[in-house]
Amino acid sequence: MRLSIAIAATALAFLILDAIWLGVVAKDFYRQQIGHLLAPDFRLGPAILFYLVYLGGVSWFALAPAAAGGDWRAALLPAAILGFVAYATYDLTNWAVMRDWPAVVTVADIAWGTVLTTVAAGVGAYLAQRWG
């Protein structure tokens, strides 16, 4: 039960925070930096697949150990590491192979992925400990 609460709360926090980041806070930043690389229309299918796969990773590496140990703070470091590694993999690969991939996007996106994953997992683990 505790892990289910953690996963649901983490997913909700992740989706809300990422929607605010992508749709409001950094929308102009990404358009200015990589707008010429963006698809004309948002593709919902791949986005859903990303969130499912990524939430699975967060659940396995951060939420499950925190739920088993009973301390929500145990999710924070694994979540931060996962966020850093996952977003760095994506952004550094793009920077290495794409002609017009700006370094500033790499730095901003890796920082965002690290913070987003840590905060979302922290919220999920905390709520699971409190309500589970």
ChimeraX attribute file (.defattr): number of C-alpha atoms within 10 A of each C-alpha:
attribute: neighborCount
match mode: 1-to-1
recipient: residues
	/A:1	9
	/A:2	20
	/A:3	20
	/A:4	16
	/A:5	21
	/A:6	29
	/A:7	24
	/A:8	16
	/A:9	21
	/A:10	28
	/A:11	23
	/A:12	15
	/A:13	20
	/A:14	22
	/A:15	15
	/A:16	12
	/A:17	16
	/A:18	19
	/A:19	13
	/A:20	13
	/A:21	14
	/A:22	13
	/A:23	11
	/A:24	11
	/A:25	12
	/A:26	15
	/A:27	14
	/A:28	13
	/A:29	15
	/A:30	17
	/A:31	12
	/A:32	10
	/A:33	15
	/A:34	14
	/A:35	13
	/A:36	11
	/A:37	12
	/A:38	10
	/A:39	8
	/A:40	8
	/A:41	6
	/A:42	9
	/A:43	9
	/A:44	9
	/A:45	8
	/A:46	10
	/A:47	11
	/A:48	11
	/A:49	11
	/A:50	12
	/A:51	14
	/A:52	13
	/A:53	12
	/A:54	17
	/A:55	20
	/A:56	15
	/A:57	16
	/A:58	25
	/A:59	25
	/A:60	15
	/A:61	17
	/A:62	27
	/A:63	34
	/A:64	20
	/A:65	18
	/A:66	27
	/A:67	25
	/A:68	12
	/A:69	12
	/A:70	17
	/A:71	14
	/A:72	24
	/A:73	19
	/A:74	21
	/A:75	28
	/A:76	22
	/A:77	15
	/A:78	21
	/A:79	28
	/A:80	23
	/A:81	17
	/A:82	21
	/A:83	24
	/A:84	21
	/A:85	15
	/A:86	17
	/A:87	21
	/A:88	19
	/A:89	14
	/A:90	13
	/A:91	20
	/A:92	17
	/A:93	13
	/A:94	17
	/A:95	16
	/A:96	11
	/A:97	9
	/A:98	11
	/A:99	8
	/A:100	13
	/A:101	18
	/A:102	14
	/A:103	15
	/A:104	11
	/A:105	18
	/A:106	20
	/A:107	14
	/A:108	14
	/A:109	19
	/A:110	22
	/A:111	16
	/A:112	17
	/A:113	22
	/A:114	20
	/A:115	17
	/A:116	22
	/A:117	30
	/A:118	26
	/A:119	20
	/A:120	27
	/A:121	34
	/A:122	27
	/A:123	24
	/A:124	29
	/A:125	35
	/A:126	25
	/A:127	18
	/A:128	26
	/A:129	19
	/A:130	12
	/A:131	11
	/A:132	15
